[in-house]
């Protein structure tokens, strides 16, 4: 991102943000960045508006002509678009084998939701789950391979996680699940749990090329 013909004040495109994000993830996979640094730089990359915003994020990393993309050994699945779930004095659930799109929205009002990503197929490089809870609750379950970023807040409630029931096993190929939203007089709990012992490798979470 430091080409001489690129003026620092010029606006950048989404493709350029994603390219820098992939370079950062590749650097983390090589051990050049720890997970905390990776999360901070990814947030800055997606918030960047100009080339000047991107330059500091990769200045201390080896340059690459084409940022490496994280790969998957499993056949890619198609992106189903968006997921919307509503639980008003009722429940909403996703578990087992299902496709997690890049954008997911769940609203719980005096109700509950459970989303178990341990067998999910991730259809995006980074999936964003927005949860709004009012006098209700939601539980988000992920496996060891999923990188989780929690941006939610609790208002007279709790928005916590991930609490680990099993140690994370993150690599450069790990799908990223960004969870944001709020819990008002309610709670959102994110927990990392092991896969069932009988779960075959092709049923574990993966991300598309």
Legacy VTK file of the C-alpha trace (Angstrom):
# vtk DataFile Version 3.0
C-alpha trace
ASCII
DATASET POLYDATA
POINTS 209 float
0.000 0.000 0.000
3.002 2.336 -0.233
3.166 2.763 -4.019
4.588 6.156 -4.920
1.723 6.899 -7.327
-0.924 6.519 -4.626
-1.694 9.785 -2.882
-2.158 9.249 0.887
-5.405 11.202 0.961
-7.103 9.144 -1.787
-10.059 7.005 -0.739
-9.595 3.239 -0.727
-11.908 0.485 -1.939
-13.370 -2.495 -0.083
-11.090 -4.804 -2.103
-8.045 -2.906 -0.825
-9.275 -3.166 2.777
-9.754 -6.901 2.349
-6.305 -7.272 0.749
-4.641 -5.643 3.757
-6.734 -7.775 6.118
-5.538 -10.932 4.349
-1.920 -9.744 4.588
-2.377 -9.220 8.333
-3.903 -12.673 8.808
-1.070 -14.242 6.847
1.446 -12.426 9.075
-0.349 -13.729 12.165
-0.231 -17.242 10.747
3.544 -16.882 10.376
3.891 -15.718 13.992
4.706 -12.095 13.140
1.617 -10.791 14.982
-0.098 -12.128 18.091
-3.893 -12.424 18.201
-4.355 -9.155 20.093
-2.285 -7.239 17.543
-4.132 -8.968 14.710
-7.524 -7.980 16.098
-6.450 -4.350 16.596
-5.038 -4.054 13.085
-8.006 -5.794 11.456
-10.388 -3.368 13.141
-8.277 -0.452 11.904
-8.115 -1.918 8.377
-11.877 -2.244 8.053
-12.346 1.271 9.464
-9.730 2.802 7.125
-10.862 5.447 4.637
-7.639 6.490 2.856
-4.302 4.974 1.865
-2.711 6.910 4.715
-4.845 4.915 7.153
-3.634 1.593 5.758
0.097 2.283 5.499
0.916 2.013 9.254
-0.852 -1.353 9.502
1.636 -3.197 7.286
4.723 -0.958 7.478
6.583 -3.395 9.772
5.582 -6.491 7.774
7.220 -8.021 4.683
5.567 -6.725 1.539
3.702 -9.144 -0.698
2.608 -8.539 -4.254
-0.563 -10.558 -3.692
-1.715 -11.078 -0.121
-2.132 -14.771 0.596
-5.646 -15.975 1.134
-6.577 -18.434 3.806
-7.493 -21.774 2.323
-9.934 -24.535 3.072
-9.568 -28.230 2.369
-13.339 -28.620 2.164
-15.475 -27.979 -0.907
-16.730 -24.375 -0.788
-20.409 -23.662 -0.203
-22.447 -20.825 -1.655
-23.241 -17.736 0.374
-26.959 -17.805 1.299
-27.045 -14.015 1.658
-28.249 -12.896 5.084
-29.686 -14.600 8.133
-32.422 -12.912 10.182
-33.822 -14.460 13.328
-36.533 -13.119 15.642
-37.500 -14.568 19.022
-40.366 -12.648 20.655
-41.540 -14.599 23.689
-40.268 -17.628 21.798
-37.019 -19.197 20.605
-34.682 -19.165 17.612
-32.079 -21.862 16.960
-29.400 -22.861 14.479
-27.298 -25.950 15.083
-25.948 -29.014 13.337
-24.857 -28.569 9.723
-25.913 -25.170 8.392
-24.480 -22.341 6.316
-23.435 -19.205 8.203
-23.620 -16.194 5.847
-21.457 -13.110 6.082
-24.258 -11.074 7.685
-26.490 -12.364 10.485
-29.018 -10.481 12.633
-30.859 -11.919 15.631
-33.387 -10.092 17.830
-34.616 -11.543 21.143
-37.417 -9.845 23.085
-38.429 -11.824 26.146
-37.186 -14.841 24.236
-34.040 -16.850 23.627
-31.685 -17.828 20.810
-29.028 -20.492 20.386
-26.549 -20.454 17.509
-24.105 -23.365 17.420
-21.338 -22.844 14.844
-19.419 -26.073 15.539
-20.715 -27.741 12.369
-21.481 -24.582 10.392
-20.133 -23.840 6.919
-18.847 -20.247 6.873
-19.656 -18.569 3.565
-17.575 -15.415 4.127
-14.019 -14.552 5.092
-15.407 -12.735 8.099
-18.953 -13.234 9.345
-20.690 -10.520 11.367
-23.395 -11.522 13.833
-25.462 -8.661 15.288
-27.540 -9.597 18.333
-30.077 -7.400 20.112
-31.464 -8.831 23.358
-34.173 -7.226 25.508
-35.220 -9.169 28.603
-34.025 -12.359 26.964
-30.917 -14.379 26.333
-28.708 -15.771 23.599
-25.971 -18.395 23.600
-23.335 -18.516 20.862
-21.283 -21.716 20.637
-18.098 -22.021 18.567
-15.502 -24.724 18.109
-11.738 -24.498 18.698
-11.035 -23.407 15.095
-13.151 -20.241 15.043
-11.618 -16.848 15.808
-14.123 -14.778 17.815
-14.207 -10.995 18.198
-16.836 -9.669 20.649
-17.864 -6.012 20.287
-21.196 -6.092 22.145
-22.236 -4.210 25.272
-24.454 -5.024 28.238
-26.944 -2.474 29.593
-28.205 -3.705 32.944
-27.292 -7.046 31.437
-24.289 -9.032 30.247
-22.509 -9.468 26.917
-19.653 -11.844 27.665
-17.243 -14.184 25.961
-15.748 -16.101 24.634
-15.438 -18.247 27.725
-13.366 -21.295 26.883
-14.460 -24.822 27.712
-11.659 -25.941 25.407
-8.416 -24.309 24.263
-8.593 -22.359 21.004
-6.769 -23.865 18.021
-6.473 -20.854 15.728
-4.497 -20.760 12.495
-4.330 -18.502 9.458
-7.186 -20.604 8.020
-9.539 -19.942 10.928
-12.882 -18.341 10.040
-13.576 -15.076 11.869
-16.865 -14.516 13.697
-17.398 -10.898 14.794
-20.230 -10.586 17.326
-21.714 -7.191 18.097
-24.923 -5.735 19.507
-26.358 -5.187 22.979
-28.111 -6.936 25.849
-30.661 -4.884 27.829
-31.953 -6.630 30.935
-30.708 -9.803 29.357
-27.577 -11.665 28.397
-25.481 -12.837 25.481
-23.006 -15.595 26.281
-20.285 -16.726 23.887
-18.597 -20.026 24.693
-15.959 -22.142 22.984
-16.688 -25.870 23.249
-15.091 -29.015 21.836
-16.565 -30.914 18.942
-18.260 -34.198 19.658
-15.821 -37.100 19.568
-17.733 -38.692 16.697
-17.746 -35.571 14.515
-15.953 -36.313 11.208
-13.380 -33.793 9.910
-15.610 -32.633 7.044
-18.299 -31.548 9.519
-16.021 -29.078 11.337
-16.194 -25.332 10.620
-14.363 -24.010 7.597
-14.181 -20.850 5.567
-14.387 -20.413 1.822
-11.413 -19.666 -0.419
LINES 1 210
209 0 1 2 3 4 5 6 7 8 9 10 11 12 13 14 15 16 17 18 19 20 21 22 23 24 25 26 27 28 29 30 31 32 33 34 35 36 37 38 39 40 41 42 43 44 45 46 47 48 49 50 51 52 53 54 55 56 57 58 59 60 61 62 63 64 65 66 67 68 69 70 71 72 73 74 75 76 77 78 79 80 81 82 83 84 85 86 87 88 89 90 91 92 93 94 95 96 97 98 99 100 101 102 103 104 105 106 107 108 109 110 111 112 113 114 115 116 117 118 119 120 121 122 123 124 125 126 127 128 129 130 131 132 133 134 135 136 137 138 139 140 141 142 143 144 145 146 147 148 149 150 151 152 153 154 155 156 157 158 159 160 161 162 163 164 165 166 167 168 169 170 171 172 173 174 175 176 177 178 179 180 181 182 183 184 185 186 187 188 189 190 191 192 193 194 195 196 197 198 199 200 201 202 203 204 205 206 207 208
